[in-house]
Every structure is written in C-alpha cells, then in structure tokens.
C-alpha cells in the first residue's frame, strides 16, 4: 500500500466560542466524526514458484504477481480512504479515535460544568485538538483585582493518528481580559527534577493506552495543581515592582534569545530583534495588558510577553494555512507557548521571588 504525502505543519479547521455541552455534536459539526483504521502495508512480488500464466515475446515465462504483507501499517480515514501519514506504524500501535477523545474530556470533567471552547481538526484528520473550559477543576486563578485580573483554566487534549506523537493532556491559564495564554508550569520542572516544563501528561499509543487513560482521568485533579501553582507564582510576581530597566531587560531576553551583541547580528537578525522589541514595547503600553492591582509589577510586565506570544508572534507555515490557524497552533502547542513559558521563567528568575 502506497502512502500519500501530507504537509508536516498542521493545517487546522477551527470552531471556537461554541457553547456546547455535547462534544459529539461539535465533533460532527467540524467534520471530525470519522474513524481511523490501520491497514497493513504490502508490496508486489513476482511469484516464480507458481505456474506461469503466459509467455513473454522472447519466450520467457510470465509469473503471477502476489501481494506480500509486512509488519507495518498506515493510518487511513475510513470514510475517504485517505492516508493520514507518509510514515508507517507498528503492529502494536493503538489508534485513539476522535470520538474517544471527547469521551476522555467528558470523563475528566465528569458532572462538572464544562464548555467545549475549541475543537480543531489537524491536517485534514491527521490529528485533533480539543480545548475545554472546566472552571470547577481549579480554584480561583485571579491575579490582581477587578475584571483585568480574571483568569480561567483550559484543559487541552492533542492527539495524532499517524505515529508522530503521543496523546497529550495539559492545562493552560488564559487571562480573560485579553486572552493571553500561559501554560501550566510543571512542579517537577520548577524543582529541577524533570524536563517536562509544560506539565504534559503523555500517553503512548500502545496496548496499555486505555489503562493509562484511566489513570490520567483519576489524577487529573492533581495535574490541575500545576495550574493552581502557576497562579500562585503569578500572584507573587504581581507583588514585586518591575523597574523600567528590568522590564526592558526582560523584553530584550525574549527578543534576542541567543543573547547576541547587536554588533554580532546579521542585518536580518538586527531587523528581527528590532521588530520583536517594538512589538513587546507596544504590547506593554496597551490597556488590555495592564492589570488593576498589579500596576508596575513583574506580572504586568509579563503580560506584554504573553500577549506577543498569543497574538503577535510571527509563525511560519504553508501559504494555504491562514495566519489565524498558524497562530492557534503556535500559542497552544508550538513556539508561542514556548515563548510565554520562557517569559514566565525569566520573570521568576529576574524578580528574585521564591517558587
């Protein structure tokens, strides 16, 4: 079975801000209510042990061609027969269906109030992401006072059908005043014990996948603690004043992550650095990034970084993919999320707070 090539960068279809309790209805609405199956790969081989089925013009025998299977499979959409990858998976690879992802989200939130804010089909079905608001999973996440300090939790599930990644479950904090996103910081990462800085819970596509999903559902309240801990850290940042010089140093570190002297930069590098600094300073002066009760603090300075990461950071991709789609992927599971996390880490280190 041959494979068709697909773009490596995600091409997404997004439905957002749809207040629907029934995730399966939203699944159907975005065209993700299909199933995926594994099909074994095979190749053509001339069977020279069989009885010839004819003769060539030169008198040599013509043997039949048989299909020989190998221990590799491809993921195929059952409805369209489209191959979902340019790679194969092993016999032990377990496919998690889109509908099963909805059931996992439902199980995690249980009888709690929940809202499917976004459901995203990646690369024509190669994967899917679900973003759920379930405020009862976490306590109050507000930083500062008034509406500008309101934050809410988002539970995100991301999965791929083609063997490129595990099922990932994780929390993010979204500041409701401007929709700035900040992934939950893993407690293990903060303690220097683990490299999982984003607090992902990964579930591999193996025979034990269902058992691990059951475990994930049972410990999700503990996982939500990473987000609660992140909010506590942000409250500490909100109490520490950030001078103009420190704010500039924070933005310079984001705009120039390699720490190069401007004299060492290429012309293009200086332009990129200048554009990033301009975007960060502009964001810092925007009213949506100012936080009542935390004026002049490190937390308020950080809002320019999270705003830049969520709304302004340039993201690359295929021309046929819209900027909004690229930005969603970036701010959720890509470079934007990394920028926001890096900004938080820098603010923690530069402010001197204890975590």
C-alpha positions in Angstrom: 0.0 0.0 0.0 1.5 3.3 -1.0 1.4 6.4 1.1 0.4 9.9 0.0 2.4 12.8 1.4 0.9 15.4 3.6 2.3 18.7 4.9 4.3 18.3 8.1 2.9 21.5 9.6 -0.6 21.3 10.9 -3.5 22.5 8.8 -6.4 23.1 11.1 -10.1 23.7 10.9 -11.2 25.7 14.0 -14.6 26.2 15.6 -14.3 28.4 18.6 -16.5 30.0 21.3 -19.3 27.5 20.7 -21.1 26.8 23.9 -22.0 23.2 23.6 -22.1 20.6 26.3 -22.3 17.8 23.7 -18.8 17.3 22.4 -20.0 14.7 19.9 -22.3 17.3 18.2 -19.3 19.6 17.8 -17.3 16.7 16.5 -19.8 16.3 13.7 -20.0 20.0 13.0 -16.3 20.3 12.2 -16.3 17.1 10.1 -14.3 15.1 12.6 -16.9 12.3 13.2 -14.9 9.8 11.2 -13.0 6.7 12.3 -9.4 5.8 11.6 -8.1 2.3 10.9 -4.7 0.7 10.5 -4.1 -1.1 7.2 -1.2 -3.4 6.7 1.5 -2.4 4.2 2.3 -4.8 1.4 4.4 -4.9 -1.7 4.3 -6.6 -5.1 6.4 -9.6 -5.7 6.7 -11.9 -8.7 5.9 -15.5 -7.6 8.4 -17.6 -9.5 7.2 -20.7 -7.7 3.8 -20.5 -9.2 2.6 -21.9 -12.6 3.3 -19.4 -15.4 0.3 -17.5 -16.6 1.7 -16.8 -20.0 4.8 -16.2 -22.1 6.8 -13.1 -23.0 7.6 -12.2 -26.6 11.1 -13.6 -26.0 9.7 -16.9 -24.9 10.3 -16.5 -21.2 7.5 -17.4 -18.7 5.3 -14.8 -17.1 4.7 -15.5 -13.5 1.8 -14.0 -11.4 2.3 -11.1 -9.1 1.3 -11.5 -5.5 0.9 -9.0 -2.6 3.2 -9.7 0.3 2.3 -8.1 3.7 5.0 -6.7 6.0 4.8 -5.9 9.7 4.0 -2.2 9.1 0.7 -0.3 9.0 -0.6 3.0 7.8 -3.4 5.1 9.3 -6.3 5.5 6.9 -9.6 7.5 7.2 -12.4 5.0 7.0 -14.7 7.5 5.2 -12.4 8.8 2.5 -9.7 6.1 2.3 -7.2 9.0 2.6 -3.8 8.0 4.0 -3.0 10.2 7.0 0.7 9.9 7.0 3.9 9.5 5.0 5.2 7.1 7.6 4.2 3.7 9.0 3.4 2.4 12.5 4.0 -1.0 14.0 1.5 -3.8 14.7 1.3 -2.7 18.4 0.3 0.9 17.6 -3.2 1.6 19.1 -5.4 4.2 17.4 -7.4 6.6 19.6 -10.5 7.7 17.7 -11.6 11.3 17.7 -14.9 10.3 19.5 -12.8 8.6 22.2 -11.0 11.9 22.8 -14.4 13.5 23.5 -15.2 10.7 25.9 -11.9 11.3 27.7 -12.7 15.0 28.1 -16.1 14.2 29.4 -14.7 11.7 31.9 -12.1 14.1 33.2 -14.7 16.8 33.8 -17.4 14.4 35.0 -20.6 16.1 36.1 -18.8 19.5 36.4 -19.9 22.4 34.3 -17.9 22.4 31.1 -17.7 24.1 27.7 -16.1 22.8 24.5 -14.4 26.1 23.5 -12.4 24.8 20.6 -12.2 21.6 18.6 -9.5 21.5 16.0 -9.0 19.1 13.1 -5.3 18.9 12.3 -4.0 18.4 8.7 -7.3 17.1 7.3 -7.6 14.5 10.0 -4.0 13.5 10.8 -4.8 14.6 14.4 -7.1 16.6 16.6 -7.1 19.0 19.5 -9.8 19.8 22.0 -9.8 22.7 24.3 -12.3 22.6 27.2 -13.2 25.2 29.8 -14.0 23.4 33.1 -13.7 26.0 35.8 -14.7 23.7 38.6 -11.4 21.7 38.2 -9.4 24.6 39.6 -9.9 27.2 42.3 -9.9 30.9 41.6 -7.0 31.8 39.3 -7.4 35.6 39.5 -4.3 37.8 39.8 -4.7 41.4 40.7 -8.2 42.9 41.1 -11.3 43.6 39.0 -12.0 42.3 35.6 -8.5 42.8 34.3 -7.3 40.2 36.8 -9.6 37.4 35.9 -8.0 34.2 34.6 -9.6 30.8 33.7 -8.3 27.3 33.2 -8.3 25.5 29.9 -7.8 21.7 29.6 -6.3 20.8 26.2 -6.1 17.4 24.6 -3.9 16.9 21.5 -3.6 13.6 19.6 -2.2 12.3 16.3 -3.2 9.3 14.3 0.0 8.8 12.3 2.5 7.9 14.9 4.2 11.3 15.2 3.2 11.8 18.9 1.5 10.7 22.0 -1.9 11.8 23.3 -1.1 14.9 25.4 -3.2 16.3 28.2 -2.3 19.6 29.8 -3.6 22.8 31.4 -3.2 26.4 30.4 -4.2 29.7 32.1 -6.0 32.2 30.0 -6.3 35.8 31.1 -9.8 36.6 30.1 -9.3 40.4 29.6 -7.0 39.9 26.6 -6.9 36.1 26.0 -3.2 35.9 26.8 -2.2 32.2 27.4 0.3 30.8 29.8 0.9 27.0 30.0 0.9 25.5 33.5 4.4 25.1 34.8 5.3 21.6 35.9 6.1 21.4 39.6 8.8 18.8 38.8 10.3 21.2 36.3 10.4 24.1 38.8 12.1 21.8 41.3 14.7 20.8 38.7 13.7 17.2 38.8 12.2 16.7 35.3 12.4 18.2 31.8 8.6 18.3 31.4 8.4 22.1 31.7 4.9 22.3 30.3 3.3 19.8 32.7 2.2 17.5 29.8 0.7 14.1 30.7 1.7 11.9 27.8 0.0 8.7 26.8 1.7 6.5 24.2 -0.3 4.6 21.6 0.5 1.1 23.0 -1.6 -1.8 24.3 -1.6 -0.2 27.8 -3.1 3.1 26.4 -6.5 2.5 27.8 -5.1 1.7 31.3 -3.0 4.9 31.2 -6.1 7.0 30.1 -8.0 5.6 33.1 -5.0 6.6 35.3 -4.9 10.1 33.7 -8.6 10.6 34.5 -8.1 9.6 38.1 -5.1 12.0 38.7 -6.4 15.0 36.7 -7.2 16.9 39.8 -3.6 16.5 40.8 -2.5 17.7 37.4 -4.7 20.8 37.8 -2.5 21.6 40.8 0.2 22.7 38.3 -2.1 25.4 37.1 -3.0 26.4 40.7 0.7 26.6 41.5 1.3 28.7 38.4 -1.3 31.2 39.5 0.3 31.3 43.0 3.6 32.2 41.4 2.0 34.9 39.2 0.5 36.4 42.4 4.0 36.7 43.8 5.1 38.4 40.6 2.2 40.8 41.0 3.5 41.9 44.3 7.0 42.8 43.2 7.8 46.0 41.4 9.5 45.8 38.0 11.6 48.8 37.1 11.7 50.2 33.6 15.3 48.9 33.2 14.2 45.4 34.4 11.2 45.5 32.0 13.5 46.4 29.1 15.9 43.6 30.1 13.1 41.1 30.1 11.9 42.1 26.6 15.5 42.1 25.3 15.9 38.5 26.5 12.7 37.5 24.7 13.6 39.4 21.5 17.2 38.2 21.5 17.1 34.6 22.9 20.6 33.8 21.8 22.0 36.8 23.8 24.0 38.1 20.8 25.6 41.5 20.8 23.9 43.7 18.2 27.3 44.1 16.5 27.4 40.3 16.0 24.0 40.2 14.4 23.4 40.0 10.7 21.3 42.6 9.0 18.3 40.3 9.1 19.0 39.5 12.7 19.0 43.1 13.8 15.8 43.7 11.9 14.1 40.7 13.7 15.4 41.9 17.0 14.1 45.5 16.4 10.7 44.2 15.3 10.3 42.0 18.3 11.3 44.8 20.7 8.9 47.2 19.0 6.1 44.6 19.3 6.8 43.9 23.0 7.0 47.6 24.0 3.8 48.3 22.1 2.1 45.5 23.9 3.3 46.8 27.3 1.6 50.1 26.6 -1.7 48.5 25.6 -4.5 49.0 28.1 -5.6 45.3 27.8 -2.2 44.3 29.2 -2.4 46.5 32.3 -3.6 44.8 35.4 -5.6 46.5 38.1 -4.0 45.9 41.5 -0.7 44.8 39.9 0.4 48.1 38.2 4.1 48.3 37.6 4.7 44.7 38.7 6.6 41.8 37.1 3.3 40.1 36.4 2.1 43.2 34.4 5.4 43.3 32.5 5.0 39.6 31.7 1.6 40.4 30.0 3.4 42.0 27.1 5.3 38.7 26.6 2.2 36.5 26.8 0.3 38.9 24.5 3.1 38.9 22.0 3.2 35.1 22.2 -0.5 34.6 21.8 -1.4 37.3 19.3 1.6 38.9 17.6 4.5 36.4 17.3 5.2 35.6 13.6 4.6 32.0 12.9 5.7 30.1 9.8 3.8 27.5 7.7 2.4 26.6 4.3 0.9 29.6 2.4 -2.5 27.9 2.2 -2.8 27.8 6.0 -4.3 31.0 7.4 -2.5 33.2 9.9 -5.2 32.5 12.5 -4.7 28.8 12.1 -1.0 29.1 12.4 -1.3 31.3 15.5 -3.7 28.8 17.2 -1.2 26.0 16.8 1.7 28.3 17.9 0.0 29.6 21.0 -1.3 26.2 22.0 1.4 23.6 21.3 4.1 25.5 19.4 6.6 28.4 19.5 4.1 30.8 21.1 3.5 28.6 24.1 7.3 28.2 24.4 7.8 32.0 24.3 5.1 32.5 27.0 6.8 29.9 29.2 10.2 31.3 28.7 8.9 34.8 29.7 7.5 33.4 32.9 10.8 31.6 33.7 12.7 34.8 33.1 10.4 36.9 35.2 10.7 34.4 38.0 14.5 34.4 37.8 14.9 38.2 37.4 12.4 39.2 40.1 14.0 37.0 42.7 10.8 35.5 44.0 10.9 32.1 45.6 8.9 29.3 44.0 
